[in-house]
């Protein structure tokens, strides 16, 4: 071959090589982030041979995923990350067979939300932007998907696992031979015994794809708990036709269990919570319709070992049985040392084992406890009051209602009016608001000026209900301004206060404010009674007069006045004069049938919510505003006169200009 031809050949060969798409093997070697997976792949003869000669799909965990895995990984486990079919993202079905012994399936979840679609393989999320496909040197198509977790198969444990008779078990085979498998210290004998005794083997043997919850033996204490598990309760531990891994399943999304029939209806959902830096995952059964044997309400159980893949779905080991209500409110609080309300229980116990609040929780037959979550106690403002035991007793009492209040009762009572429930703190109430967003309902509760969201409602106990909330009630964390801005009951007054920048002063921390705030319903009544006056308040050119009216409602001083303070200073016979920015506010205060009233201008006005505490003052929510129709008529007449004088003056000036 002539020199010229050699040059042309080399150039053509270089062009071909440059245009050739890298193989999956070459792609793995190029990506330093997949080096640990590549090392496992190359050390396994079967996997390495498949990479060279066969069609395949690889699910490759990143190096960061291996660091989180924190377990020793034998090279044969790489086969659980391989399928002998080349499958792109669009062609992934609900499962795909792996190359591990027994060919256990990998379960695929497509999680859709408003922004994008996410794809999970078992509990690992696929980085869809890094998926890649090419043919190898033998022309076999291969696909690479990068995932954020190491896939963890169900394996026998110990040296005796070699030659184990159970490969790729279904849920019942796993339950039956649980002692053979590597599930740490957990034992499942109690639940297995109930399944066999109740002849519910077929539920766990069923073909298809399902989610199973199996309580561990530690959850069968007291021993009488086992007697409460019947066939319907076993059904309540299975979600049919859904394979739900924890990260791939949205929090609080409801799924019907097998115990969903005409008489009993049980739905199941997941939730997560942080305990320090550790993320805990819970499952809850919500018996929305019950009978004499199955109590309505929520049972919450921590998932102690999640995401165990089996032939017919996924198994989650849980701390206690679902649907079984056999503990008191206090039992629930102290059930686990790191439970969802462990810090609340610690706070209660810091007052001593014989404190009044704990005694009431133990002895009462019908109670509802609004229990702050563990995170709620980490707030700085909350930490500051923990040493003040008297203040702490009052705050704890604010979280207790002496009647059973499940969520549906609160919502029903809140249909036509703001529902208020008396607390164990004398003359203190909780106020509820239901927020509707599509099909979702969120309940908020206010006590002592703090507005909290109910994050986990309806936990059932033998003597009542527990609702988990995201803040400690009675420990203010907002200024008067922030409270006005965010409270759904005070929108109109806040809107009026935006005129002439009246609201801005309410953020000042150097003064203490006592603000008598008409709630929205009060303004609605005023609008019906004085429509023209109400409309005038919102006119653009009326801002100055609106500000004057609001000033009548606001006291700025070196201290804030609680309703009890005012009652002492301004009783029914002796009015008390409070200095406002506009004119002295003469008030009398009385208490009647556990409600407070203030007398202004000869008229008694109901205080709908007294003592809404803020970091720089107190709000008292009123059922009527301190407004007279003459306020607006007089100022309206003054405005009309001012306008006439202005027109006359302009006319005079115009005539003088013409004459000159």
C-alpha positions in Angstrom: 0.0 0.0 0.0 1.4 3.4 -1.0 2.2 6.0 1.6 -0.6 8.2 0.4 -3.1 5.3 0.7 -1.9 4.6 4.2 -2.5 8.2 5.2 -6.0 8.1 3.7 -6.8 4.8 5.5 -5.6 6.2 8.8 -7.7 9.3 8.4 -10.8 7.3 7.5 -10.2 5.0 10.4 -9.9 8.0 12.7 -13.1 9.5 11.4 -14.9 6.2 12.0 -13.6 5.9 15.5 -14.4 9.6 16.2 -18.0 9.1 15.0 -18.6 5.8 16.8 -20.8 6.1 19.9 -19.1 4.9 23.1 -20.3 1.6 24.4 -21.9 1.4 27.8 -18.7 -0.2 29.1 -16.7 2.8 27.9 -19.3 5.2 29.3 -18.9 3.6 32.7 -15.1 4.0 32.5 -15.4 7.6 31.5 -17.7 8.5 34.5 -15.6 8.8 37.7 -18.9 9.1 39.7 -19.7 5.4 38.8 -16.2 4.0 39.6 -17.4 1.8 42.6 -20.1 0.2 40.6 -17.7 -0.4 37.7 -15.2 -2.1 40.1 -18.0 -4.5 41.3 -19.0 -5.2 37.7 -15.5 -6.0 36.6 -14.9 -8.3 39.6 -18.0 -10.5 38.8 -17.4 -13.0 36.0 -21.0 -13.3 35.0 -21.6 -9.6 34.9 -18.4 -8.8 33.1 -19.1 -11.5 30.4 -22.6 -10.1 30.0 -21.2 -6.7 29.5 -19.0 -7.9 26.7 -21.4 -10.3 24.8 -25.0 -9.8 25.8 -28.0 -7.5 25.7 -28.6 -5.9 29.1 -29.8 -3.1 31.3 -27.6 -1.7 34.1 -28.9 0.2 37.1 -25.7 1.9 38.3 -25.6 3.5 41.8 -23.4 6.6 42.2 -20.4 6.6 44.5 -22.4 8.7 46.9 -25.0 6.0 46.9 -22.4 3.4 48.0 -21.2 5.7 50.8 -24.8 5.9 52.1 -25.2 2.1 51.8 -22.7 1.7 54.6 -22.6 -2.1 54.3 -20.2 -4.6 52.9 -21.2 -5.5 49.4 -20.2 -8.8 47.8 -19.6 -8.7 44.0 -22.5 -11.1 43.3 -24.9 -8.4 44.4 -24.1 -6.5 41.3 -26.3 -9.1 39.5 -29.3 -7.5 41.2 -28.5 -4.3 39.3 -28.6 -6.1 35.9 -31.4 -7.3 33.6 -30.8 -9.4 30.5 -33.1 -7.1 28.5 -32.1 -3.7 27.1 -35.0 -1.5 28.4 -35.1 2.3 28.0 -37.0 4.5 30.4 -40.1 4.7 28.1 -40.2 0.9 27.9 -39.9 0.2 31.6 -42.9 -1.8 32.8 -44.0 -2.1 36.4 -41.3 -4.7 37.0 -38.2 -6.1 35.3 -36.3 -9.3 36.1 -32.8 -9.2 37.6 -29.9 -11.5 37.0 -29.6 -12.5 40.7 -30.2 -16.1 41.6 -34.0 -16.8 41.4 -34.4 -13.8 39.1 -36.1 -11.6 41.7 -38.0 -8.6 40.1 -37.0 -5.0 40.3 -40.1 -2.9 40.9 -40.6 0.2 38.8 -42.6 3.2 40.1 -43.5 6.3 38.0 -44.3 9.1 40.4 -46.1 12.0 38.8 -46.5 15.5 40.2 -47.3 18.9 38.8 -43.7 19.7 37.7 -42.3 16.5 36.3 -42.3 12.7 36.4 -39.9 10.7 38.5 -39.0 7.1 38.0 -37.9 4.8 40.8 -36.4 1.3 40.7 -37.3 -0.3 44.0 -36.5 2.6 46.4 -33.8 4.2 44.1 -34.6 7.3 42.0 -33.4 7.2 38.4 -31.4 10.2 37.2 -33.3 10.4 33.9 -30.8 13.0 32.5 -28.0 10.4 32.7 -29.7 7.4 31.1 -27.7 6.2 28.1 -28.0 3.5 25.4 -25.6 2.1 22.8 -24.5 -1.2 21.2 -21.5 -3.1 22.4 -18.7 -4.5 20.1 -20.9 -7.5 19.3 -23.8 -5.4 18.2 -25.9 -6.1 21.3 -28.0 -3.2 22.5 -27.3 -2.1 26.1 -28.9 0.5 28.4 -27.4 2.3 31.4 -29.6 4.0 34.1 -27.9 5.9 37.0 -29.7 5.6 40.4 -29.2 7.3 43.8 -29.3 4.2 46.0 -27.8 0.8 46.0 -30.5 -1.8 45.4 -30.9 -4.2 48.3 -32.2 -7.6 47.6 -33.7 -10.0 50.2 -31.0 -12.5 51.0 -30.5 -15.4 53.4 -28.0 -14.6 56.2 -24.9 -16.3 57.5 -22.7 -19.1 56.1 -25.7 -21.5 56.1 -27.3 -19.3 53.4 -25.4 -21.1 50.7 -27.8 -23.6 49.1 -30.8 -22.1 50.8 -34.1 -23.6 49.6 -35.8 -20.2 49.4 -34.9 -17.9 46.5 -37.1 -15.0 45.3 -39.8 -15.7 48.0 -43.2 -14.2 47.9 -44.6 -12.4 51.0 -45.8 -15.6 52.6 -42.7 -17.5 52.0 -40.7 -14.6 53.5 -43.0 -14.6 56.5 -42.8 -18.4 56.8 -39.0 -18.6 56.6 -38.2 -15.2 58.1 -35.6 -16.7 60.4 -33.6 -17.6 57.3 -33.3 -14.1 56.0 -31.1 -11.2 56.9 -33.6 -8.9 58.6 -31.3 -7.9 61.6 -32.7 -8.7 65.0 -36.4 -8.7 64.0 -38.6 -11.7 64.6 -42.0 -12.2 62.9 -43.3 -15.3 64.7 -46.3 -13.7 66.5 -47.8 -12.3 63.3 -47.0 -15.5 61.4 -48.9 -17.4 64.0 -52.0 -15.2 63.6 -51.9 -15.4 59.8 -51.8 -19.2 59.9 -54.4 -19.4 62.8 -56.8 -17.2 60.9 -56.2 -19.0 57.6 -55.0 -15.8 55.8 -52.1 -17.5 54.1 -53.6 -16.8 50.7 -53.5 -13.0 51.3 -49.7 -13.1 51.4 -49.4 -15.8 48.8 -51.4 -13.9 46.2 -49.8 -13.4 42.8 -49.5 -9.9 41.4 -48.0 -6.8 43.0 -48.9 -5.7 46.5 -47.6 -3.9 49.6 -47.4 -5.9 52.9 -46.9 -4.6 56.4 -45.7 -7.1 58.9 -45.4 -6.2 62.6 -42.4 -7.4 64.5 -42.6 -9.5 67.7 -41.7 -6.5 69.9 -45.0 -4.9 68.8 -47.1 -7.6 70.5 -46.7 -6.1 73.9 -48.9 -6.4 76.0 -49.5 -10.0 75.1 -53.3 -9.3 75.0 -52.7 -7.3 71.8 -52.6 -10.6 69.8 -56.2 -11.3 70.8 -57.4 -8.2 69.0 -56.0 -9.3 65.7 -58.7 -10.9 63.6 -59.0 -11.6 59.8 -60.1 -8.1 59.1 -57.1 -6.7 60.9 -54.8 -9.0 58.8 -56.4 -7.6 55.7 -55.7 -4.1 57.0 -52.0 -4.8 56.6 -52.1 -5.3 52.8 -52.5 -2.7 50.0 -53.6 -4.7 46.9 -52.4 -4.0 43.4 -49.8 -1.3 44.5 -46.1 -1.8 45.1 -45.2 1.1 47.4 -41.6 1.8 48.3 -41.1 4.6 50.8 -39.2 7.2 48.8 -41.3 6.5 45.7 -44.5 7.1 47.6 -45.8 10.6 48.5 -46.4 11.4 52.1 -50.0 11.4 53.3 -51.4 9.9 50.1 -54.2 7.5 51.0 -54.4 3.9 49.6 -57.3 1.5 50.2 -56.3 -1.5 52.2 -57.8 -5.0 51.7 -59.9 -4.1 54.7 -62.1 -1.7 52.7 -65.6 -3.1 52.5 -69.2 -2.0 53.2 -68.9 -2.1 57.0 -65.2 -1.4 57.7 -63.1 1.0 55.7 -59.4 1.2 56.3 -57.0 3.4 54.4 -53.2 3.5 54.7 -50.6 6.2 54.1 -47.0 7.0 54.7 -45.4 9.9 56.6 -41.8 11.0 57.4 -40.4 12.9 60.3 -36.9 14.0 61.4 -35.5 12.9 64.7 -32.3 15.0 64.8 -30.6 14.1 61.6 -32.3 10.8 61.3 -35.3 10.4 59.0 -38.0 8.2 60.4 -40.7 6.7 58.2 -44.2 5.9 59.6 -47.2 4.1 58.2 -50.7 4.8 59.5 -53.9 2.9 59.2 -57.0 5.1 59.3 -60.2 3.3 60.1 -62.6 5.8 58.6 -65.5 3.5 59.1 -65.5 0.9 61.9 -67.7 -1.4 63.9 -67.9 -2.8 67.4 -64.5 -4.7 67.0 -62.6 -2.1 65.0 -62.3 1.4 66.5 -62.4 4.4 64.2 -59.2 6.5 64.1 -55.6 6.3 63.2 -52.9 3.9 64.4 -49.4 5.0 63.8 -46.5 2.6 63.5 -42.8 3.3 62.7 -41.4 1.3 59.8 -38.4 -0.4 61.4 -37.2 -2.1 58.3 -38.5 -0.7 55.0 -38.5 -1.8 51.4 -37.9 -5.6 51.4 -38.6 -6.7 47.8 -40.4 -10.0 47.3 -41.8 -11.8 44.3 -45.3 -10.4 44.7 -44.4 -6.9 45.9 -42.7 -5.3 48.8 -42.7 -5.9 52.6 -42.3 -3.3 55.3 -41.6 -4.4 58.9 -43.4 -2.2 61.3 -43.1 -1.5 65.1 -46.6 -2.6 66.0 -49.8 -3.9 64.4 -52.1 -1.5 62.5 -55.8 -1.0 63.3 -55.4 -2.2 66.9 -56.4 0.5 69.4 -55.5 -0.8 72.9 -53.4 1.9 74.4 -54.2 5.1 76.3 -53.0 8.5 75.3 -50.1 8.3 77.8 -49.2 4.8 76.5 -49.0 6.2 73.0 -46.7 9.1 74.1 -44.2 6.8 75.8 -44.5 3.8 73.5 -41.1 4.4 71.9 -38.1 6.2 73.3 -37.6 7.9 69.9 -41.3 8.0 69.0 -43.0 10.9 67.2 -43.9 12.5 70.5 -41.0 11.5 72.8 -40.0 15.1 73.5 -43.5 16.0 74.5 -43.5 13.1 77.0 -40.1 14.2 78.3 -41.5 17.7 78.9 -44.5 16.3 80.8 -42.3 14.1 82.9 -39.9 16.9 83.8 -42.7 18.3 85.9 -42.6 15.1 88.0 -44.4 11.8 87.9 -47.3 13.1 90.0 -47.9 16.4 88.2 -51.5 17.4 87.7 -51.4 17.4 83.9 -50.0 13.8 83.8 -52.6 12.7 86.3 -55.4 14.1 84.2 -54.1 12.3 81.1 -54.0 9.1 83.0 -57.4 9.3 84.6 -59.6 11.1 82.1 -61.9 8.9 80.0 -62.7 11.3 77.1 -59.9 13.7 76.1 -58.3 15.1 73.0 -54.6 16.1 73.1 -53.0 18.4 70.6 -49.5 17.2 70.9 -46.5 19.2 69.5 -44.1 17.3 67.4 -40.5 16.7 68.4 -39.3 19.5 66.1 -41.7 21.9 67.7 -39.8 21.8 71.0 -36.5 22.9 69.3 -37.7 26.5 68.8 -35.6 29.0 70.8 -38.7 30.7 72.2 -40.0 27.3 73.4 -36.6 26.3 75.0 -36.7 29.5 77.0 -39.9 28.6 78.9 -39.0 25.0 79.7 -37.4 26.0 83.0 -40.4 28.0 84.2 -42.5 25.2 85.5 -45.6 27.3 86.3 -45.7 28.8 82.8 -45.1 25.3 81.4 -48.1 23.9 83.3 -50.3 26.5 81.8 -48.9 25.9 78.4 -49.5 22.1 78.6 -53.1 22.7 79.8 -53.7 24.7 76.7 -53.1 21.5 74.6 -55.8 19.5 76.3 -59.5 19.4 75.6 -61.8 17.4 77.9 -63.8 15.7 75.2 -63.3 13.5 72.2 -62.7 15.6 69.1 -61.9 13.5 66.0 -61.2 15.5 62.8 -64.6 15.0 61.3 -66.3 16.4 64.4 -64.1 19.5 64.3 -64.8 20.0 60.6 -68.6 19.6 61.2 -68.6 22.0 64.1 -66.7 24.5 62.0 -69.1 24.5 59.0 -71.1 27.7 59.8 -68.9 29.4 62.4 -65.4 29.4 63.8 -65.4 26.5 66.2 -63.9 27.0 69.6 -63.2 24.3 72.2 -62.5 25.0 75.9 -59.1 23.7 77.1 -57.9 22.5 80.5 -56.5 26.0 81.0 -59.4 27.9 82.6 -61.0 30.4 80.3 -58.7 29.5 77.4 -60.0 28.2 74.1 -58.7 26.6 71.0 -59.9 28.0 67.7 -60.0 26.0 64.5 -59.9 26.8 60.9 -60.2 24.3 58.0 -58.3 25.1 54.8 -59.5 23.5 51.6 -57.1 22.9 48.6 -58.7 20.7 46.0 -59.6 17.5 47.6 -57.2 18.1 50.6 -58.2 19.6 53.9 -55.8 21.1 56.3 -56.8 21.8 59.9 -55.2 24.6 61.8 -55.6 25.3 65.5 -54.8 28.4 67.5 -54.2 28.7 71.2 -52.6 31.5 73.1 -51.8 33.5 69.9 -50.0 30.6 68.2 -51.4 29.2 65.0 -50.4 25.5 64.5 -51.1 23.1 61.7 -52.4 19.6 62.5 -49.8 17.4 60.7 -51.2 14.0 61.9 -54.8 13.9 63.0 -57.0 11.3 64.6 -54.5 9.0 66.4 -56.9 6.8 68.3 -56.5 5.8 72.0 -58.8 4.0 74.4 -59.5 7.2 76.2 -59.6 9.7 73.3 -57.6 11.1 70.4 -54.2 12.6 69.7 -53.6 15.2 67.0 -49.9 16.0 66.3 -49.3 19.7 65.6 -46.2 21.5 64.3 -45.9 24.2 67.0 -46.2 24.6 70.8 -49.3 26.5 71.6 -49.1 29.5 74.0 -45.5 30.4 73.1 -45.7 33.4 70.8 -43.3 33.6 67.9 -44.8 36.5 65.8 -45.1 40.2 66.3 -48.6 41.8 66.2 -47.9 42.8 62.6 -47.0 39.2 61.6 -50.1 37.9 63.4 -52.4 40.3 61.7 -50.9 39.5 58.3 -51.3 35.7 58.7 -54.4 35.2 60.8 -57.3 34.2 58.4 -59.8 35.7 60.8 -58.3 39.2 60.7 -58.0 39.9 57.0 -60.2 43.0 56.8 -58.6 44.9 59.7 -55.1 44.1 58.2 -56.2 45.3 54.8 -57.5 48.6 56.3 -54.2 48.9 58.2 -52.2 48.9 55.0 -53.6 52.4 54.4 -51.3 55.2 55.5 -48.8 52.5 56.6 -50.6 52.1 59.9 -49.6 48.4 60.2 -45.8 49.1 60.0 -45.6 50.3 63.6 -46.9 46.8 64.8 -43.5 45.3 64.1 -41.8 47.6 66.6 -40.2 45.5 69.4 -39.5 48.5 71.7 -43.1 49.1 72.6 -45.9 46.9 73.8 -49.2 47.0 72.0 -52.8 46.1 73.1 -54.8 45.9 69.9 -58.6 45.5 69.9 -59.1 43.9 66.5 -62.5 43.4 64.9 -62.6 40.0 63.2 -63.8 39.7 59.6 -67.3 38.6 60.8 -67.6 41.8 62.8 -66.9 43.9 59.7 -69.5 41.8 57.8 -72.1 42.7 60.4 -71.1 46.4 60.2 -71.4 46.3 56.4 -74.9 44.9 56.6 -75.9 47.6 59.2 -74.0 50.5 57.6 -73.3 49.7 53.9 -72.4 53.2 52.8 -70.1 53.8 55.8 -68.4 50.4 55.2 -67.8 51.2 51.5 -66.4 54.6 52.4 -63.7 52.9 54.5 -62.2 51.3 51.5 -62.2 54.4 49.2 -58.7 55.5 48.1 -59.1 59.1 49.4 -60.4 57.9 52.8 -57.1 56.4 54.0 -56.4 59.2 56.6 -59.8 58.7 58.3 -59.4 54.9 58.2 -56.1 55.3 60.1 -57.9 57.5 62.7 -60.5 54.8 63.3 -57.9 52.1 63.7 -55.9 54.3 66.1 -58.9 54.2 68.4 -58.4 50.4 68.7 -54.7 50.5 69.5 -52.9 51.2 72.8 -49.1 51.6 72.7 -47.5 51.6 76.1 -44.7 50.1 78.2 -46.8 47.0 78.8 -49.6 45.0 77.1 -52.9 44.4 78.9 -54.4 40.9 79.1 -58.2 40.7 79.5 -57.7 39.8 83.2 -55.6 43.0 83.6 -58.4 45.0 82.0 -61.1 43.3 84.1 -59.2 44.4 87.3 -58.7 47.9 86.1 -62.1 48.4 84.3 -64.9 46.5 86.0 -68.6 46.9 85.4 -68.9 49.9 87.7 -65.6 51.7 87.2 -64.5 52.4 83.6 -60.8 52.6 82.8 -59.3 55.2 80.4 -56.7 53.8 78.0 -54.5 56.2 76.0 -54.7 55.7 72.2 -53.1 57.7 69.4 -56.4 59.3 68.6 -58.4 59.9 71.8 -58.8 58.3 75.2 -60.5 54.9 75.1 -63.0 54.5 78.0 -63.7 50.8 78.6 -65.5 48.6 81.1 -65.0 44.8 81.2 -67.2 42.1 82.4 -67.2 38.3 82.4 -70.4 36.4 81.8 -70.8 32.6 81.2 -67.1 32.2 80.7 -67.0 34.9 78.0 -65.6 38.4 78.2 -67.3 41.6 77.1 -66.0 45.2 76.8 -68.3 48.2 77.0 -67.5 51.0 74.6 -69.7 54.0 73.9 -72.5 52.6 76.0 -72.6 49.3 74.1 -71.3 45.8 75.3 -69.1 44.0 72.7 -68.2 40.4 72.9 -64.5 39.5 73.0 -64.4 36.6 70.6 -60.8 35.7 71.3 -59.1 37.3 74.2 -55.3 37.3 74.9 -53.9 36.4 71.5 -50.3 36.7 72.6 -47.5 38.1 70.3 -43.9 38.8 70.9 -44.6 42.6 71.3 -48.1 42.7 72.6 -51.6 41.2 72.8 -54.5 41.2 70.4 -58.1 41.0 71.6 -60.4 39.9 68.8 -63.8 41.6 68.9 -67.2 40.9 67.5 -67.8 44.6 66.6 -65.5 47.5 65.7 -65.2 50.7 67.7 -66.8 52.7 64.9 -69.7 55.1 64.7 -71.5 55.9 61.5 -71.1 59.5 62.4 -67.3 59.0 62.2 -67.6 58.4 58.5 -70.5 60.8 57.8 -68.7 63.7 59.6 -65.4 63.1 57.8 -67.3 62.6 54.6 -69.0 66.0 55.1 -65.6 67.5 55.9 -64.1 66.0 52.8 -67.0 67.4 50.7 -66.5 70.9 52.2 -62.8 70.7 51.6 -63.4 69.7 48.0 -65.8 72.6 47.5 -63.4 75.1 49.0 -60.6 73.7 46.8 -62.8 74.1 43.6 -63.7 77.6 44.6 -60.1 78.6 45.2 -59.0 77.1 41.9 -61.8 79.1 40.2 -60.6 82.3 41.9 -57.0 81.8 40.9 -58.1 81.0 37.3 -60.0 84.3 37.1 -57.1 86.3 38.4 -54.8 84.7 35.8 -57.2 85.7 33.0 -57.5 89.2 34.2 -53.7 89.7 34.3 
